[in-house]
Amino acid sequence: MGVDIKEVLYSTLDKIGKERIRIEVINEIEMSESRCNEILEECKKKMGNELTDESLVNLCEALVHFLLTASMLPSERKVSWKGVELDLVVPSVKMLNKSPDKALVIQIIKGESELRKISYARSIQPYDENIWTVSAKRINTNHKNYYVGPRSFPFSSIILDINKFLVHKGDRGLKLLHGE
């Protein structure tokens, strides 16, 4: 039947404290990397035998959405633009349209059959370096590939790298607002 990924993730987040995580990553974005690793490891333990590549990438997708929200980094999720389905656009589709050099397209690759999502992204994002992928295991691509593992671009560094991208491109980066 499979494990409920969101239930596993949110029970782990509740255990650590969602508000605590939010405050930590807002005050010190570097904390996102260690928290991400901690959350992933705890969830992987809870999933046990039900941990598959598909469940792992679903966990990564849910976790990146949570961390983007917690860190207050601007993003749009699950959008369709010019007939192309995009998993994540940073900071926005408006920026992708106006200045594609200042926008990231991040595609979640859940298996071999979804590799085509990279070429779809290339059809609307002319800057190859601004197309990133997230997967359970390393995939063969010329784009940054964030996956669960220690080499190249480990998944746990994605929030830091998104923030660096935004700061480098002149977007506000982290908004240091406390409270809502």
C-alpha positions in Angstrom: 0.0 0.0 0.0 2.9 2.4 0.7 3.8 4.8 3.3 2.1 8.3 3.6 5.1 10.5 2.9 3.5 13.7 4.1 2.5 12.0 7.4 6.1 10.8 7.9 7.5 14.2 7.1 5.1 16.2 9.2 5.4 14.0 12.2 9.2 14.5 12.0 8.8 18.2 11.6 6.4 18.3 14.5 8.9 16.4 16.7 11.7 19.0 15.9 9.3 21.9 15.8 8.2 23.6 12.6 8.4 27.1 14.2 11.9 26.3 15.6 13.1 25.2 12.1 11.5 28.4 10.5 13.3 30.7 13.0 16.6 28.9 12.6 16.6 29.0 8.8 15.5 32.6 8.7 18.2 33.7 11.2 20.9 31.5 9.6 20.2 30.0 6.2 23.2 27.7 6.6 21.1 25.8 9.2 18.9 24.5 6.4 21.6 22.1 5.3 22.0 20.3 8.7 18.2 20.4 9.4 17.5 19.0 6.0 20.0 16.1 6.6 18.5 15.5 10.1 14.9 15.5 8.7 15.8 13.2 5.8 17.6 10.7 8.0 14.7 10.6 10.6 12.1 10.1 7.8 14.2 7.4 6.1 14.3 5.5 9.4 10.6 5.8 9.8 10.0 4.6 6.3 12.2 1.5 6.7 11.5 -1.2 4.2 9.0 1.0 2.4 11.8 3.4 1.3 12.0 3.3 -2.5 13.5 5.7 -5.0 10.0 7.0 -5.7 9.1 7.5 -2.0 12.5 9.2 -1.4 12.0 11.7 -4.2 8.5 12.4 -3.0 9.9 13.0 0.4 12.5 15.4 -1.1 9.8 17.3 -3.0 7.7 17.7 0.1 10.7 18.7 2.2 11.9 21.3 -0.3 8.5 22.9 -0.4 8.4 23.0 3.4 11.9 24.5 3.6 11.2 27.1 0.9 8.2 28.2 2.9 10.1 28.1 6.2 13.0 30.2 4.8 10.6 32.6 3.1 12.4 32.2 -0.3 10.1 33.2 -3.2 8.9 30.3 -5.4 6.0 29.1 -7.3 5.1 25.4 -7.3 3.4 23.1 -9.8 2.8 25.8 -12.5 2.0 25.4 -16.2 3.6 28.0 -18.4 3.5 28.1 -22.2 2.1 24.6 -22.1 4.9 23.2 -20.0 4.4 21.8 -16.5 7.1 23.1 -14.1 7.6 21.6 -10.6 9.2 24.7 -9.1 10.1 28.2 -10.4 12.3 30.5 -8.3 11.4 33.3 -7.7 8.4 33.4 -10.1 7.0 32.7 -13.5 6.7 36.5 -14.0 10.5 36.7 -13.6 11.1 33.7 -15.8 9.1 35.5 -18.5 10.7 38.9 -18.0 14.3 38.0 -17.2 14.9 34.2 -17.6 18.6 34.7 -16.5 17.2 35.6 -13.0 14.9 32.6 -12.7 15.4 29.0 -11.8 13.4 26.1 -13.0 13.6 23.0 -10.8 12.2 19.8 -12.1 11.5 16.8 -9.8 12.5 13.6 -11.6 10.7 10.6 -10.2 12.1 8.0 -12.6 13.5 7.4 -16.1 10.2 8.2 -17.7 10.3 11.8 -16.3 13.7 12.7 -17.8 11.8 14.4 -20.6 10.8 17.1 -18.1 14.3 18.4 -18.5 13.9 19.1 -22.2 10.5 20.6 -21.5 12.2 23.0 -19.1 14.8 23.8 -21.7 12.1 24.8 -24.2 11.2 27.8 -21.9 14.4 28.4 -19.9 17.1 29.4 -22.3 19.8 29.4 -19.6 20.9 25.8 -19.1 22.6 26.6 -15.8 19.2 27.8 -14.5 17.6 24.4 -14.9 18.1 22.2 -11.8 16.8 18.7 -11.1 15.9 16.8 -7.9 16.0 13.0 -7.9 16.5 10.1 -5.5 19.7 9.0 -7.1 22.2 10.8 -9.4 20.9 11.1 -12.9 22.9 11.6 -16.1 22.3 15.3 -17.0 24.4 18.4 -17.7 22.2 20.3 -15.2 22.7 20.6 -11.5 21.2 17.5 -10.0 20.3 17.5 -6.3 19.9 14.0 -5.0 20.2 12.1 -1.7 23.9 11.4 -1.5 27.2 12.9 -0.6 28.7 14.0 -4.0 28.4 16.9 -6.3 25.1 18.6 -5.3 23.7 16.8 -2.3 20.0 17.5 -1.8 20.6 19.0 1.6 22.3 22.0 0.0 19.5 23.0 -2.3 18.0 25.8 -0.1 21.5 27.3 0.4 22.1 27.2 -3.3 18.7 28.7 -4.1 19.4 31.6 -1.7 22.9 32.1 -3.2 21.3 32.2 -6.7 18.8 34.8 -5.6 21.3 37.0 -3.8 23.7 36.7 -6.8 20.9 37.7 -9.2 20.0 40.7 -7.1 16.8 39.3 -5.8 16.2 40.1 -2.1 17.4 36.6 -1.0 16.1 35.9 2.4 13.5 38.2 3.7 14.3 38.8 7.3 10.8 39.2 8.6 9.9 37.7 11.9 6.3 36.7 12.3 3.7 36.8 9.6 
